[in-house]
Amino acid sequence: MLLPVAISAMLLWRAVLAGWALLCCAPLLATERALFMPVLQAKPFGWLDASGRPQGIYPDIAAALSEQTGRVIRVEVVPFARAAALVASGTADTTLMFRTAFTQGKTVEALVAFHTQQVVQLRPGLAVAGRGDLARLALGRMNGGCQELSDDRTVRWRFQELQSHESGVRMLQAQRIDGFCTVNESLLDALASTGLDASFVDAQRLVLASKPVWLMLSPGLNPELGQELVRGMAELQKSGELAKIFKTRLGNRYVLHLGK
């Protein structure tokens, strides 16, 4: 009469052992934490739509990088300084941004994702011989930017702080400013969103510098995980997926500069 009880006890014990083996030895993919990636809050790189969802080039890159690596990446759109501070402190894992005083020596510059051009778009009908002529012009800029010019303290630059890139191109069209200093991607997005592309087809655009945008990692990120992200980004570059993301947002005439 005790045999069925003994058999039942043995089967129960085997089930317990099997369950323990699954818990201890099975891959931990289901419990891996999501990587946190704060990105720049500025169109076309990152913004929130009406539903509060991240949109833009950087969230698109994060989604492609997630698919390429098989890692879950949580994106948050924040101001530039906060994104840099989060990664430097180890609160966040990775981001995409320029090298600045906020990041230099505080984050790991793992890979150049692409190069952006710092440009000055002149108003239609105005032309200059070169960079030296910009000193006499009224120039718009965003958030105290345009360091390629402002770092030259020998010149009394006539900067005007602007509220948005759209207002910048509208002020150029209205001849309220002579030039607008920004990055190429933001300029193209603003021209498209305001419908002023055709008005600036023949307008002069000066390139001040080509700046690398880095895949930056937190110093505390596991090195193997960091290398996964680097390999994933390199594959997006090689396959053309990165260029496709930019063209989808900025149009087929946009040329992505990867550099070396």
C-alpha positions in Angstrom: 0.0 0.0 0.0 3.0 2.3 0.5 4.3 1.8 -3.0 2.1 4.4 -4.7 3.0 6.9 -2.0 6.7 6.3 -2.5 6.4 6.6 -6.3 4.4 9.9 -5.9 7.0 11.3 -3.6 9.8 10.4 -6.0 8.0 12.0 -8.9 7.4 15.1 -6.8 11.1 15.3 -5.9 12.1 14.9 -9.6 9.8 17.7 -10.5 11.4 20.0 -7.8 14.9 19.1 -9.1 13.8 19.8 -12.7 12.3 23.2 -11.7 15.5 24.1 -9.8 17.6 23.3 -12.9 15.4 25.5 -15.1 15.7 28.4 -12.7 19.4 28.1 -12.1 20.7 27.0 -15.4 18.4 28.3 -18.2 19.5 31.4 -20.1 18.5 34.6 -18.3 17.3 36.4 -21.4 13.8 36.9 -19.9 15.3 38.7 -16.9 18.0 40.8 -18.6 17.5 44.5 -17.8 16.8 47.0 -20.5 19.6 49.3 -21.5 18.9 52.9 -20.8 19.7 55.3 -23.7 18.9 59.0 -23.1 19.0 61.0 -26.4 19.2 64.7 -27.4 15.9 66.6 -27.3 16.1 68.5 -30.6 14.5 67.9 -33.9 15.2 65.9 -36.0 17.3 63.9 -33.5 14.7 63.4 -30.8 11.4 64.6 -29.6 8.1 63.3 -28.2 5.0 63.0 -30.3 1.4 63.8 -29.2 1.2 60.5 -27.3 4.5 61.0 -25.5 6.4 58.5 -27.6 10.0 59.2 -28.6 10.4 60.1 -32.3 13.4 61.1 -34.4 16.7 59.9 -35.8 18.2 58.8 -32.5 15.1 56.8 -31.3 15.1 55.1 -34.8 18.8 54.3 -34.4 18.1 52.9 -31.0 15.4 50.6 -32.4 17.7 49.4 -35.1 20.5 48.8 -32.7 18.1 46.9 -30.4 17.1 44.6 -33.3 20.7 44.1 -34.4 22.0 43.2 -30.9 18.9 41.5 -29.5 19.1 43.8 -26.5 16.1 45.8 -25.2 16.9 49.5 -25.3 14.8 52.0 -23.4 14.9 55.5 -24.9 14.3 58.8 -23.1 14.4 62.2 -24.8 16.1 64.7 -22.6 18.1 67.9 -22.8 21.7 67.5 -24.0 23.4 68.2 -20.6 21.1 65.8 -18.8 21.8 63.0 -21.3 25.6 63.5 -20.8 25.3 63.6 -17.0 23.2 60.4 -17.0 25.7 58.4 -19.0 28.7 59.9 -17.2 27.3 59.0 -13.8 26.4 55.4 -14.8 22.6 56.0 -14.4 22.3 55.5 -18.2 24.2 53.0 -20.3 24.8 54.7 -23.7 23.9 57.7 -25.9 24.7 59.4 -29.1 26.3 62.9 -28.9 29.2 65.2 -29.6 32.2 65.4 -27.5 31.9 68.4 -25.1 33.1 69.5 -21.7 30.1 67.5 -20.2 31.4 64.2 -21.7 35.2 64.5 -22.2 37.0 62.2 -19.8 33.6 61.2 -18.2 32.3 58.8 -20.8 33.7 56.1 -23.1 33.9 57.3 -26.8 33.3 53.8 -28.2 32.7 54.5 -31.9 32.0 57.4 -34.3 28.5 56.8 -35.5 28.5 59.6 -38.1 29.8 63.1 -38.8 27.6 66.1 -38.9 28.4 69.4 -40.5 28.2 72.7 -38.6 26.9 75.2 -41.1 25.9 78.8 -41.5 22.9 79.2 -43.8 22.7 82.6 -45.3 19.5 84.4 -46.2 18.4 84.2 -49.9 20.2 86.9 -52.0 23.1 87.3 -49.6 26.6 86.0 -50.5 30.0 86.3 -48.7 33.5 85.6 -49.9 34.3 83.4 -47.0 34.2 82.7 -43.2 35.9 86.1 -42.4 32.9 88.0 -43.7 30.5 86.4 -41.1 31.8 88.8 -38.4 29.7 91.7 -39.8 26.5 89.7 -40.1 23.6 89.2 -37.7 23.6 85.5 -37.0 21.0 83.3 -35.3 21.9 80.3 -33.2 20.3 77.9 -30.7 21.0 77.6 -27.0 24.3 79.4 -27.1 25.7 77.2 -29.8 27.9 77.8 -32.9 31.1 77.2 -30.9 33.1 77.1 -34.1 32.6 80.9 -34.3 31.9 81.9 -30.7 35.2 80.4 -29.5 37.0 83.1 -31.5 37.0 85.9 -28.9 38.8 88.3 -31.2 35.5 88.9 -33.0 32.4 90.7 -31.5 29.8 88.3 -33.0 26.3 89.6 -33.5 24.4 86.5 -32.2 20.7 86.3 -31.7 19.3 83.4 -29.7 16.4 81.6 -31.4 13.6 79.6 -30.0 13.5 76.9 -32.7 15.1 76.0 -36.0 11.8 76.7 -37.8 11.9 80.3 -36.5 15.5 80.6 -37.7 14.7 79.8 -41.3 11.6 82.0 -41.2 13.7 84.9 -39.9 16.2 84.3 -42.7 13.3 84.4 -45.3 12.1 87.6 -43.8 15.6 89.1 -43.7 15.5 89.6 -40.0 18.8 87.8 -39.6 21.6 87.4 -42.2 22.6 83.9 -41.3 21.7 80.9 -39.1 24.4 78.8 -37.5 23.3 75.2 -36.8 24.0 71.6 -37.9 23.0 70.4 -41.3 20.4 67.8 -40.2 18.5 70.3 -38.1 18.6 72.9 -41.0 17.3 70.4 -43.5 14.5 69.3 -41.2 13.4 72.9 -40.5 13.4 73.8 -44.2 11.2 70.8 -45.0 8.8 71.4 -42.1 8.3 75.1 -43.0 8.0 74.3 -46.7 10.8 76.8 -47.6 13.1 74.3 -49.3 12.6 75.9 -52.7 13.3 79.4 -51.4 16.8 78.3 -50.3 17.9 76.2 -53.3 20.3 78.9 -54.4 21.1 80.4 -51.0 24.7 80.2 -49.9 25.6 77.7 -47.1 29.0 77.7 -45.5 30.4 74.6 -43.8 32.3 75.6 -40.7 33.4 72.1 -39.5 32.7 68.4 -39.6 32.0 67.1 -36.1 31.9 63.4 -35.0 28.9 62.1 -33.2 30.0 59.3 -30.9 28.3 56.2 -29.6 29.2 56.9 -26.0 29.1 54.4 -23.2 29.0 54.7 -19.4 32.3 53.9 -17.8 30.6 51.4 -15.6 29.0 49.4 -18.5 30.0 45.8 -18.7 32.8 45.8 -21.4 31.4 42.8 -23.2 28.0 44.5 -23.4 29.7 47.6 -24.7 31.4 45.6 -27.4 28.0 44.2 -28.4 26.7 47.7 -28.9 29.8 48.7 -30.9 29.6 45.7 -33.2 25.9 46.4 -33.7 26.4 50.0 -34.6 29.3 49.0 -37.0 27.0 46.6 -38.7 24.3 49.2 -39.1 26.9 51.4 -40.8 28.2 48.6 -43.0 24.7 47.3 -44.1 23.4 50.8 -45.0 20.7 50.6 -42.4 22.1 53.7 -40.7 22.0 55.7 -43.9 18.5 54.5 -44.6 17.3 55.9 -41.2 18.7 59.3 -42.0 17.2 59.4 -45.5 13.8 58.3 -44.2 13.8 61.4 -41.9 15.6 63.9 -44.1 14.9 62.8 -47.7 16.8 60.9 -50.3 19.2 63.8 -51.2 20.7 63.7 -47.7 24.2 62.3 -47.7 25.4 60.5 -44.5 29.1 61.1 -43.7 30.5 58.2 -41.7 34.2 59.2 -41.8 37.0 57.2 -40.5 
